[in-house]
Amino acid sequence: MGLYVEIMCDERKNWPGTPEYAGKIEHRCWSNRNDSAQGYSVAQARKEAKKQGWKIIGRYACCPGCLKNLPGEGASE
Ligand SMILES: [Zn+2]
């Protein structure tokens, strides 16, 4: 059995409710895709996540999929 640490996305965003994303089968969020960054230690997992383009701030993590502001969302914060 392999012991490893996974970085899970804190955002877990879905695609915007606009027609252009209606047919999306793939999850937007990497964690929902089971594609979380992994490592054999927390430090290694965080390093790997950053390499993949994740935003890591303290205990907060956001995957590249959720990091992007897509048309039809954002600007409301
Ligand atoms: Zn995400």
N, CA, C, O and the ligand as a Tripos MOL2 file, in Angstrom:
@<TRIPOS>MOLECULE
protein
  309   307    78     0     0
PROTEIN
NO_CHARGES

@<TRIPOS>ATOM
      1 N           0.8360   -1.1900    0.0000 N.3       1 MET1
      2 CA          0.0000    0.0000    0.0000 C.3       1 MET1
      3 C           0.8640    1.2300    0.0000 C.2       1 MET1
      4 O           1.8760    1.2960    0.6990 O.2       1 MET1
      5 N           0.4710    2.1900   -0.7730 N.am      2 GLY2
      6 CA          1.2620    3.3990   -0.8860 C.3       2 GLY2
      7 C           0.7010    4.5070   -0.0220 C.2       2 GLY2
      8 O          -0.4760    4.8560   -0.1120 O.2       2 GLY2
      9 N           1.5500    5.0450    0.8020 N.am      3 LEU3
     10 CA          1.1250    6.1810    1.6150 C.3       3 LEU3
     11 C           1.4920    7.4690    0.8810 C.2       3 LEU3
     12 O           2.6450    7.6740    0.5040 O.2       3 LEU3
     13 N           0.5340    8.3000    0.6910 N.am      4 TYR4
     14 CA          0.8440    9.5710    0.0680 C.3       4 TYR4
     15 C          -0.1180   10.6410    0.5500 C.2       4 TYR4
     16 O          -1.1850   10.3610    1.0970 O.2       4 TYR4
     17 N           0.2960   11.8560    0.3280 N.am      5 VAL5
     18 CA         -0.5020   13.0110    0.7280 C.3       5 VAL5
     19 C          -1.1170   13.6220   -0.5280 C.2       5 VAL5
     20 O          -0.4650   13.7290   -1.5670 O.2       5 VAL5
     21 N          -2.3430   14.0080   -0.4170 N.am      6 GLU6
     22 CA         -3.0310   14.6110   -1.5430 C.3       6 GLU6
     23 C          -3.4070   16.0420   -1.2160 C.2       6 GLU6
     24 O          -3.8960   16.3270   -0.1230 O.2       6 GLU6
     25 N          -3.1830   16.9360   -2.1530 N.am      7 ILE7
     26 CA         -3.6570   18.3050   -1.9910 C.3       7 ILE7
     27 C          -5.0510   18.3870   -2.6200 C.2       7 ILE7
     28 O          -5.2160   18.1600   -3.8190 O.2       7 ILE7
     29 N          -6.0410   18.7110   -1.8030 N.am      8 MET8
     30 CA         -7.3980   18.8050   -2.3100 C.3       8 MET8
     31 C          -7.7650   20.2680   -2.5480 C.2       8 MET8
     32 O          -7.3970   21.1510   -1.7730 O.2       8 MET8
     33 N          -8.4770   20.4980   -3.6020 N.am      9 CYS9
     34 CA         -8.9070   21.8510   -3.9340 C.3       9 CYS9
     35 C          -9.9920   22.3140   -2.9600 C.2       9 CYS9
     36 O         -10.9090   21.5610   -2.6330 O.2       9 CYS9
     37 N          -9.8760   23.5520   -2.5060 N.am     10 ASP10
     38 CA        -10.8650   24.1020   -1.5680 C.3      10 ASP10
     39 C         -12.0440   24.7530   -2.2910 C.2      10 ASP10
     40 O         -13.0500   25.0850   -1.6650 O.2      10 ASP10
     41 N         -11.9230   24.9320   -3.5790 N.am     11 GLU11
     42 CA        -12.9670   25.6640   -4.3020 C.3      11 GLU11
     43 C         -14.0450   24.7300   -4.8600 C.2      11 GLU11
     44 O         -15.2390   24.9700   -4.6760 O.2      11 GLU11
     45 N         -13.6280   23.6960   -5.5230 N.am     12 ARG12
     46 CA        -14.5660   22.7250   -6.1060 C.3      12 ARG12
     47 C         -15.6300   23.3920   -6.9640 C.2      12 ARG12
     48 O         -16.8250   23.1390   -6.8060 O.2      12 ARG12
     49 N         -15.1890   24.2260   -7.8520 N.am     13 LYS13
     50 CA        -16.1340   24.9600   -8.7070 C.3      13 LYS13
     51 C         -16.7040   24.0670   -9.8020 C.2      13 LYS13
     52 O         -16.0650   23.1160  -10.2540 O.2      13 LYS13
     53 N         -17.8950   24.3950  -10.2040 N.am     14 ASN14
     54 CA        -18.4960   23.7650  -11.3780 C.3      14 ASN14
     55 C         -18.3620   24.7030  -12.5660 C.2      14 ASN14
     56 O         -17.9970   25.8690  -12.4150 O.2      14 ASN14
     57 N         -18.6610   24.1860  -13.7410 N.am     15 TRP15
     58 CA        -18.6490   25.0400  -14.9270 C.3      15 TRP15
     59 C         -19.7450   26.0840  -14.7940 C.2      15 TRP15
     60 O         -20.7650   25.8310  -14.1530 O.2      15 TRP15
     61 N         -19.5460   27.2620  -15.3960 N.am     16 PRO16
     62 CA        -20.6030   28.2830  -15.3790 C.3      16 PRO16
     63 C         -21.8490   27.7490  -16.0850 C.2      16 PRO16
     64 O         -21.7600   26.8720  -16.9430 O.2      16 PRO16
     65 N         -22.9950   28.2800  -15.7180 N.am     17 GLY17
     66 CA        -24.2440   27.7870  -16.2730 C.3      17 GLY17
     67 C         -24.5900   28.3560  -17.6330 C.2      17 GLY17
     68 O         -25.7610   28.5530  -17.9580 O.2      17 GLY17
     69 N         -23.5500   28.6240  -18.4340 N.am     18 THR18
     70 CA        -23.7940   29.1700  -19.7710 C.3      18 THR18
     71 C         -23.7900   28.0370  -20.7990 C.2      18 THR18
     72 O         -23.1640   27.0010  -20.5720 O.2      18 THR18
     73 N         -24.4780   28.2220  -21.9160 N.am     19 PRO19
     74 CA        -24.6330   27.1530  -22.9150 C.3      19 PRO19
     75 C         -23.3060   26.5630  -23.4030 C.2      19 PRO19
     76 O         -23.2350   25.3730  -23.7120 O.2      19 PRO19
     77 N         -22.2540   27.3870  -23.4740 N.am     20 GLU20
     78 CA        -20.9940   26.8810  -24.0200 C.3      20 GLU20
     79 C         -20.3620   25.7950  -23.1370 C.2      20 GLU20
     80 O         -19.4980   25.0470  -23.5930 O.2      20 GLU20
     81 N         -20.7940   25.7150  -21.8800 N.am     21 TYR21
     82 CA        -20.2360   24.6890  -20.9920 C.3      21 TYR21
     83 C         -21.2350   23.5790  -20.6970 C.2      21 TYR21
     84 O         -20.9430   22.6540  -19.9390 O.2      21 TYR21
     85 N         -22.4120   23.6760  -21.3020 N.am     22 ALA22
     86 CA        -23.4960   22.7400  -20.9860 C.3      22 ALA22
     87 C         -23.1150   21.2890  -21.2970 C.2      22 ALA22
     88 O         -23.5490   20.3750  -20.5960 O.2      22 ALA22
     89 N         -22.3120   21.0730  -22.3380 N.am     23 GLY23
     90 CA        -21.9990   19.7070  -22.7400 C.3      23 GLY23
     91 C         -20.7580   19.1370  -22.0960 C.2      23 GLY23
     92 O         -20.3280   18.0350  -22.4350 O.2      23 GLY23
     93 N         -20.1740   19.8860  -21.1610 N.am     24 LYS24
     94 CA        -18.9280   19.4390  -20.5330 C.3      24 LYS24
     95 C         -19.1370   18.1730  -19.7070 C.2      24 LYS24
     96 O         -19.9770   18.1390  -18.8070 O.2      24 LYS24
     97 N         -18.3860   17.1640  -20.0130 N.am     25 ILE25
     98 CA        -18.4690   15.9180  -19.2540 C.3      25 ILE25
     99 C         -17.4050   15.9160  -18.1560 C.2      25 ILE25
    100 O         -17.6470   15.4770  -17.0320 O.2      25 ILE25
    101 N         -16.2250   16.4170  -18.5120 N.am     26 GLU26
    102 CA        -15.1190   16.4490  -17.5730 C.3      26 GLU26
    103 C         -15.3920   17.4580  -16.4650 C.2      26 GLU26
    104 O         -15.9560   18.5230  -16.7170 O.2      26 GLU26
    105 N         -15.0010   17.1320  -15.2580 N.am     27 HIS27
    106 CA        -15.1360   18.0800  -14.1550 C.3      27 HIS27
    107 C         -14.1980   19.2510  -14.3600 C.2      27 HIS27
    108 O         -13.1070   19.1100  -14.9120 O.2      27 HIS27
    109 N         -14.6370   20.3870  -13.9140 N.am     28 ARG28
    110 CA        -13.7760   21.5620  -13.9650 C.3      28 ARG28
    111 C         -12.6820   21.4670  -12.9070 C.2      28 ARG28
    112 O         -11.5130   21.7390  -13.1770 O.2      28 ARG28
    113 N         -13.0750   21.0810  -11.7180 N.am     29 CYS29
    114 CA        -12.1410   21.0380  -10.6060 C.3      29 CYS29
    115 C         -11.2710   19.7800  -10.6570 C.2      29 CYS29
    116 O         -11.7770   18.6700  -10.8290 O.2      29 CYS29
    117 N          -9.9880   19.9640  -10.5100 N.am     30 TRP30
    118 CA         -9.0610   18.8380  -10.6040 C.3      30 TRP30
    119 C          -9.3010   17.8200   -9.5060 C.2      30 TRP30
    120 O          -9.0980   16.6220   -9.7030 O.2      30 TRP30
    121 N          -9.7380   18.3020   -8.3410 N.am     31 SER31
    122 CA        -10.0130   17.3670   -7.2490 C.3      31 SER31
    123 C         -11.2390   16.5200   -7.5720 C.2      31 SER31
    124 O         -11.2840   15.3380   -7.2320 O.2      31 SER31
    125 N         -12.2220   17.1120   -8.2180 N.am     32 ASN32
    126 CA        -13.3900   16.3410   -8.6350 C.3      32 ASN32
    127 C         -13.0450   15.3550   -9.7470 C.2      32 ASN32
    128 O         -13.7340   14.3510   -9.9310 O.2      32 ASN32
    129 N         -11.9910   15.6420  -10.4750 N.am     33 ARG33
    130 CA        -11.5040   14.7330  -11.5230 C.3      33 ARG33
    131 C         -10.6450   13.6140  -10.9400 C.2      33 ARG33
    132 O         -10.1540   12.7530  -11.6700 O.2      33 ARG33
    133 N         -10.4690   13.6350   -9.6300 N.am     34 ASN34
    134 CA         -9.5110   12.7360   -8.9790 C.3      34 ASN34
    135 C          -8.1020   12.9890   -9.4780 C.2      34 ASN34
    136 O          -7.3110   12.0620   -9.6480 O.2      34 ASN34
    137 N          -7.8050   14.2440   -9.7070 N.am     35 ASP35
    138 CA         -6.5100   14.6130  -10.2440 C.3      35 ASP35
    139 C          -5.7790   15.5450   -9.2800 C.2      35 ASP35
    140 O          -5.0270   16.4230   -9.7030 O.2      35 ASP35
    141 N          -6.0040   15.3490   -7.9920 N.am     36 SER36
    142 CA         -5.3400   16.1730   -6.9920 C.3      36 SER36
    143 C          -3.8360   15.9480   -7.0220 C.2      36 SER36
    144 O          -3.3660   14.8650   -7.3730 O.2      36 SER36
    145 N          -3.0920   16.9700   -6.6540 N.am     37 ALA37
    146 CA         -1.6410   16.8530   -6.6000 C.3      37 ALA37
    147 C          -1.2480   15.9260   -5.4490 C.2      37 ALA37
    148 O          -1.8440   15.9710   -4.3730 O.2      37 ALA37
    149 N          -0.2510   15.0970   -5.6850 N.am     38 GLN38
    150 CA          0.1450   14.1070   -4.6900 C.3      38 GLN38
    151 C           1.6370   14.1530   -4.4120 C.2      38 GLN38
    152 O           2.4360   14.5990   -5.2360 O.2      38 GLN38
    153 N           1.9870   13.6760   -3.2260 N.am     39 GLY39
    154 CA          3.3850   13.5560   -2.8670 C.3      39 GLY39
    155 C           3.5120   12.6200   -1.6890 C.2      39 GLY39
    156 O           2.5100   12.1940   -1.1160 O.2      39 GLY39
    157 N           4.7440   12.2980   -1.3240 N.am     40 TYR40
    158 CA          4.9440   11.3800   -0.2000 C.3      40 TYR40
    159 C           5.0030   12.1180    1.1250 C.2      40 TYR40
    160 O           5.0620   11.5110    2.1940 O.2      40 TYR40
    161 N           4.9850   13.4400    1.0300 N.am     41 SER41
    162 CA          4.8900   14.2620    2.2330 C.3      41 SER41
    163 C           4.0810   15.4870    1.8740 C.2      41 SER41
    164 O           3.8760   15.7860    0.6970 O.2      41 SER41
    165 N           3.6230   16.1940    2.8870 N.am     42 VAL42
    166 CA          2.8420   17.4020    2.6180 C.3      42 VAL42
    167 C           3.6660   18.3940    1.8010 C.2      42 VAL42
    168 O           3.1790   18.9850    0.8380 O.2      42 VAL42
    169 N           4.9220   18.5620    2.2060 N.am     43 ALA43
    170 CA          5.7960   19.5080    1.5160 C.3      43 ALA43
    171 C           5.9660   19.1320    0.0520 C.2      43 ALA43
    172 O           5.9340   19.9880   -0.8310 O.2      43 ALA43
    173 N           6.1480   17.8460   -0.1890 N.am     44 GLN44
    174 CA          6.3500   17.3820   -1.5650 C.3      44 GLN44
    175 C           5.0690   17.5450   -2.3890 C.2      44 GLN44
    176 O           5.1120   17.9240   -3.5590 O.2      44 GLN44
    177 N           3.9440   17.2560   -1.7620 N.am     45 ALA45
    178 CA          2.6620   17.3900   -2.4530 C.3      45 ALA45
    179 C           2.3900   18.8500   -2.8100 C.2      45 ALA45
    180 O           1.9000   19.1570   -3.8970 O.2      45 ALA45
    181 N           2.7160   19.7370   -1.8820 N.am     46 ARG46
    182 CA          2.5150   21.1660   -2.1330 C.3      46 ARG46
    183 C           3.4350   21.6620   -3.2450 C.2      46 ARG46
    184 O           3.0450   22.4950   -4.0630 O.2      46 ARG46
    185 N           4.6620   21.1400   -3.2630 N.am     47 LYS47
    186 CA          5.6180   21.5150   -4.2910 C.3      47 LYS47
    187 C           5.1270   21.0550   -5.6620 C.2      47 LYS47
    188 O           5.1950   21.7880   -6.6490 O.2      47 LYS47
    189 N           4.6330   19.8240   -5.6890 N.am     48 GLU48
    190 CA          4.1070   19.2630   -6.9260 C.3      48 GLU48
    191 C           2.8860   20.0730   -7.3970 C.2      48 GLU48
    192 O           2.7310   20.3540   -8.5860 O.2      48 GLU48
    193 N           2.0360   20.4370   -6.4490 N.am     49 ALA49
    194 CA          0.8430   21.2150   -6.7770 C.3      49 ALA49
    195 C           1.2250   22.5460   -7.4170 C.2      49 ALA49
    196 O           0.6420   22.9480   -8.4240 O.2      49 ALA49
    197 N           2.1960   23.2190   -6.8320 N.am     50 LYS50
    198 CA          2.6330   24.5110   -7.3680 C.3      50 LYS50
    199 C           3.1910   24.3530   -8.7750 C.2      50 LYS50
    200 O           2.9770   25.2020   -9.6400 O.2      50 LYS50
    201 N           3.9130   23.2500   -8.9920 N.am     51 LYS51
    202 CA          4.4890   22.9680  -10.3030 C.3      51 LYS51
    203 C           3.3830   22.8180  -11.3430 C.2      51 LYS51
    204 O           3.5520   23.1800  -12.5080 O.2      51 LYS51
    205 N           2.2450   22.2740  -10.8970 N.am     52 GLN52
    206 CA          1.1180   22.0510  -11.8050 C.3      52 GLN52
    207 C           0.2560   23.2970  -11.9710 C.2      52 GLN52
    208 O          -0.7010   23.3000  -12.7450 O.2      52 GLN52
    209 N           0.5990   24.3540  -11.2410 N.am     53 GLY53
    210 CA         -0.1420   25.5980  -11.4000 C.3      53 GLY53
    211 C          -1.1890   25.8510  -10.3340 C.2      53 GLY53
    212 O          -2.0220   26.7450  -10.4810 O.2      53 GLY53
    213 N          -1.1560   25.0750   -9.2620 N.am     54 TRP54
    214 CA         -2.0990   25.3080   -8.1620 C.3      54 TRP54
    215 C          -1.6950   26.5680   -7.4120 C.2      54 TRP54
    216 O          -0.5320   26.9720   -7.4140 O.2      54 TRP54
    217 N          -2.6890   27.1780   -6.7700 N.am     55 LYS55
    218 CA         -2.4240   28.3030   -5.8910 C.3      55 LYS55
    219 C          -2.4740   27.7660   -4.4670 C.2      55 LYS55
    220 O          -3.4950   27.2430   -4.0230 O.2      55 LYS55
    221 N          -1.3710   27.9010   -3.7670 N.am     56 ILE56
    222 CA         -1.2800   27.3850   -2.4050 C.3      56 ILE56
    223 C          -0.9490   28.5340   -1.4650 C.2      56 ILE56
    224 O           0.1160   29.1410   -1.5740 O.2      56 ILE56
    225 N          -1.8420   28.8290   -0.5600 N.am     57 ILE57
    226 CA         -1.5730   29.8710    0.4380 C.3      57 ILE57
    227 C          -1.9150   29.3050    1.8080 C.2      57 ILE57
    228 O          -3.0850   29.0960    2.1300 O.2      57 ILE57
    229 N          -0.8980   29.0610    2.6000 N.am     58 GLY58
    230 CA         -1.1390   28.4610    3.9110 C.3      58 GLY58
    231 C          -1.8490   27.1310    3.7450 C.2      58 GLY58
    232 O          -1.3540   26.2450    3.0480 O.2      58 GLY58
    233 N          -2.9990   26.9820    4.3740 N.am     59 ARG59
    234 CA         -3.7520   25.7400    4.2610 C.3      59 ARG59
    235 C          -4.7300   25.7630    3.1000 C.2      59 ARG59
    236 O          -5.4160   24.7770    2.8310 O.2      59 ARG59
    237 N          -4.7880   26.9020    2.4120 N.am     60 TYR60
    238 CA         -5.7170   27.0420    1.3060 C.3      60 TYR60
    239 C          -5.0860   26.5460    0.0090 C.2      60 TYR60
    240 O          -3.9280   26.8470   -0.2820 O.2      60 TYR60
    241 N          -5.8440   25.7970   -0.7560 N.am     61 ALA61
    242 CA         -5.3640   25.3140   -2.0470 C.3      61 ALA61
    243 C          -6.4460   25.4850   -3.0980 C.2      61 ALA61
    244 O          -7.6250   25.2360   -2.8430 O.2      61 ALA61
    245 N          -6.0320   25.9100   -4.2760 N.am     62 CYS62
    246 CA         -6.9810   26.0570   -5.3750 C.3      62 CYS62
    247 C          -6.3610   25.4860   -6.6370 C.2      62 CYS62
    248 O          -5.2510   25.8610   -7.0140 O.2      62 CYS62
    249 N          -7.0730   24.5850   -7.2880 N.am     63 CYS63
    250 CA         -6.5260   23.9290   -8.4770 C.3      63 CYS63
    251 C          -6.5840   24.8750   -9.6830 C.2      63 CYS63
    252 O          -7.3210   25.8610   -9.6680 O.2      63 CYS63
    253 N          -5.8040   24.5690  -10.7230 N.am     64 PRO64
    254 CA         -5.7780   25.4320  -11.9160 C.3      64 PRO64
    255 C          -7.1500   25.5770  -12.5690 C.2      64 PRO64
    256 O          -7.4500   26.6160  -13.1570 O.2      64 PRO64
    257 N          -7.9780   24.5520  -12.4700 N.am     65 GLY65
    258 CA         -9.3120   24.6170  -13.0670 C.3      65 GLY65
    259 C         -10.1920   25.6560  -12.4100 C.2      65 GLY65
    260 O         -10.9250   26.3740  -13.0910 O.2      65 GLY65
    261 N         -10.1260   25.7440  -11.0960 N.am     66 CYS66
    262 CA        -10.9570   26.7000  -10.3630 C.3      66 CYS66
    263 C         -10.3160   28.0780  -10.3280 C.2      66 CYS66
    264 O         -10.9920   29.0790  -10.0910 O.2      66 CYS66
    265 N          -9.0160   28.1260  -10.5640 N.am     67 LEU67
    266 CA         -8.2790   29.3870  -10.4960 C.3      67 LEU67
    267 C          -8.6940   30.3330  -11.6130 C.2      67 LEU67
    268 O          -8.6950   31.5530  -11.4540 O.2      67 LEU67
    269 N          -9.0420   29.7440  -12.7350 N.am     68 LYS68
    270 CA         -9.4120   30.5330  -13.9090 C.3      68 LYS68
    271 C         -10.7880   31.1530  -13.7300 C.2      68 LYS68
    272 O         -11.7300   30.4780  -13.3150 O.2      68 LYS68
    273 N         -10.9020   32.4250  -14.0380 N.am     69 ASN69
    274 CA        -12.2200   33.0470  -14.1070 C.3      69 ASN69
    275 C         -12.7450   32.8790  -15.5220 C.2      69 ASN69
    276 O         -12.1420   33.3690  -16.4770 O.2      69 ASN69
    277 N         -13.8520   32.1960  -15.6550 N.am     70 LEU70
    278 CA        -14.4090   31.9430  -16.9730 C.3      70 LEU70
    279 C         -15.4500   33.0070  -17.3000 C.2      70 LEU70
    280 O         -16.0010   33.6420  -16.4010 O.2      70 LEU70
    281 N         -15.7160   33.1990  -18.5890 N.am     71 PRO71
    282 CA        -16.7540   34.1500  -18.9860 C.3      71 PRO71
    283 C         -18.0770   33.7970  -18.3180 C.2      71 PRO71
    284 O         -18.4800   32.6340  -18.3060 O.2      71 PRO71
    285 N         -18.7380   34.7810  -17.7730 N.am     72 GLY72
    286 CA        -20.0240   34.5160  -17.1300 C.3      72 GLY72
    287 C         -19.9210   34.3990  -15.6340 C.2      72 GLY72
    288 O         -20.9200   34.1750  -14.9500 O.2      72 GLY72
    289 N         -18.6990   34.5510  -15.1120 N.am     73 GLU73
    290 CA        -18.5400   34.5180  -13.6670 C.3      73 GLU73
    291 C         -17.4230   35.4780  -13.2630 C.2      73 GLU73
    292 O         -16.8290   36.1450  -14.1100 O.2      73 GLU73
    293 N         -17.1480   35.5410  -11.9720 N.am     74 GLY74
    294 CA        -16.1210   36.4440  -11.4970 C.3      74 GLY74
    295 C         -16.5940   37.8780  -11.5680 C.2      74 GLY74
    296 O         -17.7600   38.1340  -11.8710 O.2      74 GLY74
    297 N         -15.7230   38.7980  -11.2990 N.am     75 ALA75
    298 CA        -16.0270   40.2200  -11.3320 C.3      75 ALA75
    299 C         -17.1460   40.5840  -10.3530 C.2      75 ALA75
    300 O         -17.5270   41.7500  -10.2480 O.2      75 ALA75
    301 N         -17.6620   39.6040   -9.6510 N.am     76 SER76
    302 CA        -18.7340   39.8810   -8.7010 C.3      76 SER76
    303 C         -18.1980   39.8920   -7.2760 C.2      76 SER76
    304 O         -18.9290   40.1730   -6.3270 O.2      76 SER76
    305 N         -16.9250   39.5860   -7.1410 N.am     77 GLU77
    306 CA        -16.3680   39.4890   -5.7910 C.3      77 GLU77
    307 C         -16.0550   40.8680   -5.2310 C.2      77 GLU77
    308 O         -15.5780   40.9820   -4.1020 O.2      77 GLU77
    309 ZN        -10.6580   23.0620   -7.9720 Zn       78 ZN78
@<TRIPOS>BOND
     1     1     2 1
     2     2     3 1
     3     3     4 2
     4     3     5 am
     5     5     6 1
     6     6     7 1
     7     7     8 2
     8     7     9 am
     9     9    10 1
    10    10    11 1
    11    11    12 2
    12    11    13 am
    13    13    14 1
    14    14    15 1
    15    15    16 2
    16    15    17 am
    17    17    18 1
    18    18    19 1
    19    19    20 2
    20    19    21 am
    21    21    22 1
    22    22    23 1
    23    23    24 2
    24    23    25 am
    25    25    26 1
    26    26    27 1
    27    27    28 2
    28    27    29 am
    29    29    30 1
    30    30    31 1
    31    31    32 2
    32    31    33 am
    33    33    34 1
    34    34    35 1
    35    35    36 2
    36    35    37 am
    37    37    38 1
    38    38    39 1
    39    39    40 2
    40    39    41 am
    41    41    42 1
    42    42    43 1
    43    43    44 2
    44    43    45 am
    45    45    46 1
    46    46    47 1
    47    47    48 2
    48    47    49 am
    49    49    50 1
    50    50    51 1
    51    51    52 2
    52    51    53 am
    53    53    54 1
    54    54    55 1
    55    55    56 2
    56    55    57 am
    57    57    58 1
    58    58    59 1
    59    59    60 2
    60    59    61 am
    61    61    62 1
    62    62    63 1
    63    63    64 2
    64    63    65 am
    65    65    66 1
    66    66    67 1
    67    67    68 2
    68    67    69 am
    69    69    70 1
    70    70    71 1
    71    71    72 2
    72    71    73 am
    73    73    74 1
    74    74    75 1
    75    75    76 2
    76    75    77 am
    77    77    78 1
    78    78    79 1
    79    79    80 2
    80    79    81 am
    81    81    82 1
    82    82    83 1
    83    83    84 2
    84    83    85 am
    85    85    86 1
    86    86    87 1
    87    87    88 2
    88    87    89 am
    89    89    90 1
    90    90    91 1
    91    91    92 2
    92    91    93 am
    93    93    94 1
    94    94    95 1
    95    95    96 2
    96    95    97 am
    97    97    98 1
    98    98    99 1
    99    99   100 2
   100    99   101 am
   101   101   102 1
   102   102   103 1
   103   103   104 2
   104   103   105 am
   105   105   106 1
   106   106   107 1
   107   107   108 2
   108   107   109 am
   109   109   110 1
   110   110   111 1
   111   111   112 2
   112   111   113 am
   113   113   114 1
   114   114   115 1
   115   115   116 2
   116   115   117 am
   117   117   118 1
   118   118   119 1
   119   119   120 2
   120   119   121 am
   121   121   122 1
   122   122   123 1
   123   123   124 2
   124   123   125 am
   125   125   126 1
   126   126   127 1
   127   127   128 2
   128   127   129 am
   129   129   130 1
   130   130   131 1
   131   131   132 2
   132   131   133 am
   133   133   134 1
   134   134   135 1
   135   135   136 2
   136   135   137 am
   137   137   138 1
   138   138   139 1
   139   139   140 2
   140   139   141 am
   141   141   142 1
   142   142   143 1
   143   143   144 2
   144   143   145 am
   145   145   146 1
   146   146   147 1
   147   147   148 2
   148   147   149 am
   149   149   150 1
   150   150   151 1
   151   151   152 2
   152   151   153 am
   153   153   154 1
   154   154   155 1
   155   155   156 2
   156   155   157 am
   157   157   158 1
   158   158   159 1
   159   159   160 2
   160   159   161 am
   161   161   162 1
   162   162   163 1
   163   163   164 2
   164   163   165 am
   165   165   166 1
   166   166   167 1
   167   167   168 2
   168   167   169 am
   169   169   170 1
   170   170   171 1
   171   171   172 2
   172   171   173 am
   173   173   174 1
   174   174   175 1
   175   175   176 2
   176   175   177 am
   177   177   178 1
   178   178   179 1
   179   179   180 2
   180   179   181 am
   181   181   182 1
   182   182   183 1
   183   183   184 2
   184   183   185 am
   185   185   186 1
   186   186   187 1
   187   187   188 2
   188   187   189 am
   189   189   190 1
   190   190   191 1
   191   191   192 2
   192   191   193 am
   193   193   194 1
   194   194   195 1
   195   195   196 2
   196   195   197 am
   197   197   198 1
   198   198   199 1
   199   199   200 2
   200   199   201 am
   201   201   202 1
   202   202   203 1
   203   203   204 2
   204   203   205 am
   205   205   206 1
   206   206   207 1
   207   207   208 2
   208   207   209 am
   209   209   210 1
   210   210   211 1
   211   211   212 2
   212   211   213 am
   213   213   214 1
   214   214   215 1
   215   215   216 2
   216   215   217 am
   217   217   218 1
   218   218   219 1
   219   219   220 2
   220   219   221 am
   221   221   222 1
   222   222   223 1
   223   223   224 2
   224   223   225 am
   225   225   226 1
   226   226   227 1
   227   227   228 2
   228   227   229 am
   229   229   230 1
   230   230   231 1
   231   231   232 2
   232   231   233 am
   233   233   234 1
   234   234   235 1
   235   235   236 2
   236   235   237 am
   237   237   238 1
   238   238   239 1
   239   239   240 2
   240   239   241 am
   241   241   242 1
   242   242   243 1
   243   243   244 2
   244   243   245 am
   245   245   246 1
   246   246   247 1
   247   247   248 2
   248   247   249 am
   249   249   250 1
   250   250   251 1
   251   251   252 2
   252   251   253 am
   253   253   254 1
   254   254   255 1
   255   255   256 2
   256   255   257 am
   257   257   258 1
   258   258   259 1
   259   259   260 2
   260   259   261 am
   261   261   262 1
   262   262   263 1
   263   263   264 2
   264   263   265 am
   265   265   266 1
   266   266   267 1
   267   267   268 2
   268   267   269 am
   269   269   270 1
   270   270   271 1
   271   271   272 2
   272   271   273 am
   273   273   274 1
   274   274   275 1
   275   275   276 2
   276   275   277 am
   277   277   278 1
   278   278   279 1
   279   279   280 2
   280   279   281 am
   281   281   282 1
   282   282   283 1
   283   283   284 2
   284   283   285 am
   285   285   286 1
   286   286   287 1
   287   287   288 2
   288   287   289 am
   289   289   290 1
   290   290   291 1
   291   291   292 2
   292   291   293 am
   293   293   294 1
   294   294   295 1
   295   295   296 2
   296   295   297 am
   297   297   298 1
   298   298   299 1
   299   299   300 2
   300   299   301 am
   301   301   302 1
   302   302   303 1
   303   303   304 2
   304   303   305 am
   305   305   306 1
   306   306   307 1
   307   307   308 2
@<TRIPOS>SUBSTRUCTURE
     1 MET1         2 RESIDUE 1 A MET
     2 GLY2         6 RESIDUE 1 A GLY
     3 LEU3        10 RESIDUE 1 A LEU
     4 TYR4        14 RESIDUE 1 A TYR
     5 VAL5        18 RESIDUE 1 A VAL
     6 GLU6        22 RESIDUE 1 A GLU
     7 ILE7        26 RESIDUE 1 A ILE
     8 MET8        30 RESIDUE 1 A MET
     9 CYS9        34 RESIDUE 1 A CYS
    10 ASP10       38 RESIDUE 1 A ASP
    11 GLU11       42 RESIDUE 1 A GLU
    12 ARG12       46 RESIDUE 1 A ARG
    13 LYS13       50 RESIDUE 1 A LYS
    14 ASN14       54 RESIDUE 1 A ASN
    15 TRP15       58 RESIDUE 1 A TRP
    16 PRO16       62 RESIDUE 1 A PRO
    17 GLY17       66 RESIDUE 1 A GLY
    18 THR18       70 RESIDUE 1 A THR
    19 PRO19       74 RESIDUE 1 A PRO
    20 GLU20       78 RESIDUE 1 A GLU
    21 TYR21       82 RESIDUE 1 A TYR
    22 ALA22       86 RESIDUE 1 A ALA
    23 GLY23       90 RESIDUE 1 A GLY
    24 LYS24       94 RESIDUE 1 A LYS
    25 ILE25       98 RESIDUE 1 A ILE
    26 GLU26      102 RESIDUE 1 A GLU
    27 HIS27      106 RESIDUE 1 A HIS
    28 ARG28      110 RESIDUE 1 A ARG
    29 CYS29      114 RESIDUE 1 A CYS
    30 TRP30      118 RESIDUE 1 A TRP
    31 SER31      122 RESIDUE 1 A SER
    32 ASN32      126 RESIDUE 1 A ASN
    33 ARG33      130 RESIDUE 1 A ARG
    34 ASN34      134 RESIDUE 1 A ASN
    35 ASP35      138 RESIDUE 1 A ASP
    36 SER36      142 RESIDUE 1 A SER
    37 ALA37      146 RESIDUE 1 A ALA
    38 GLN38      150 RESIDUE 1 A GLN
    39 GLY39      154 RESIDUE 1 A GLY
    40 TYR40      158 RESIDUE 1 A TYR
    41 SER41      162 RESIDUE 1 A SER
    42 VAL42      166 RESIDUE 1 A VAL
    43 ALA43      170 RESIDUE 1 A ALA
    44 GLN44      174 RESIDUE 1 A GLN
    45 ALA45      178 RESIDUE 1 A ALA
    46 ARG46      182 RESIDUE 1 A ARG
    47 LYS47      186 RESIDUE 1 A LYS
    48 GLU48      190 RESIDUE 1 A GLU
    49 ALA49      194 RESIDUE 1 A ALA
    50 LYS50      198 RESIDUE 1 A LYS
    51 LYS51      202 RESIDUE 1 A LYS
    52 GLN52      206 RESIDUE 1 A GLN
    53 GLY53      210 RESIDUE 1 A GLY
    54 TRP54      214 RESIDUE 1 A TRP
    55 LYS55      218 RESIDUE 1 A LYS
    56 ILE56      222 RESIDUE 1 A ILE
    57 ILE57      226 RESIDUE 1 A ILE
    58 GLY58      230 RESIDUE 1 A GLY
    59 ARG59      234 RESIDUE 1 A ARG
    60 TYR60      238 RESIDUE 1 A TYR
    61 ALA61      242 RESIDUE 1 A ALA
    62 CYS62      246 RESIDUE 1 A CYS
    63 CYS63      250 RESIDUE 1 A CYS
    64 PRO64      254 RESIDUE 1 A PRO
    65 GLY65      258 RESIDUE 1 A GLY
    66 CYS66      262 RESIDUE 1 A CYS
    67 LEU67      266 RESIDUE 1 A LEU
    68 LYS68      270 RESIDUE 1 A LYS
    69 ASN69      274 RESIDUE 1 A ASN
    70 LEU70      278 RESIDUE 1 A LEU
    71 PRO71      282 RESIDUE 1 A PRO
    72 GLY72      286 RESIDUE 1 A GLY
    73 GLU73      290 RESIDUE 1 A GLU
    74 GLY74      294 RESIDUE 1 A GLY
    75 ALA75      298 RESIDUE 1 A ALA
    76 SER76      302 RESIDUE 1 A SER
    77 GLU77      306 RESIDUE 1 A GLU
    78 ZN78       309 GROUP 0 **** ****
